[in-house]
Amino acid sequence: MTPATPRRERGLVRPYVVTDGRSHPTRNTFDLVTLVMAHTDRPLAGLSPEKRRMMELCLGGALSVAEIAGHLALPVSVVKVLLGDLVDSGHLATRAPIPSAQLPEAQILQEVLDGLRARL
């Protein structure tokens, strides 16, 4: 009996092939919650299948980097490299998420409460 050979899945492409051997994006500004929007006036011709799919996803509205990675079933590091390429070529625009509002200081809240109590 011959030893079992590992079964390879069809269509399996290594991440370094998708990113042309690069492991870091051209810009390091992408967080998991960075919002990505597609420019509708840019041509899709000449883009790799992964970049084209990324553009099609983002044409529907803003998506986070984590959502794009989930839809494409690619590691986040690969998605960041591809995003950097598409931002550099003008196909995509990114925006940092709106930060949550900072809570006011307890002293200010106490002064407001004291002022309201004084009026009643």
Beta strands, then each sheet from edge to edge (+ up, - down):
strand 1: 35-38
strand 2: 63-64
strand 3: 92-95
sheet 1: 2+ 1- 3+
end
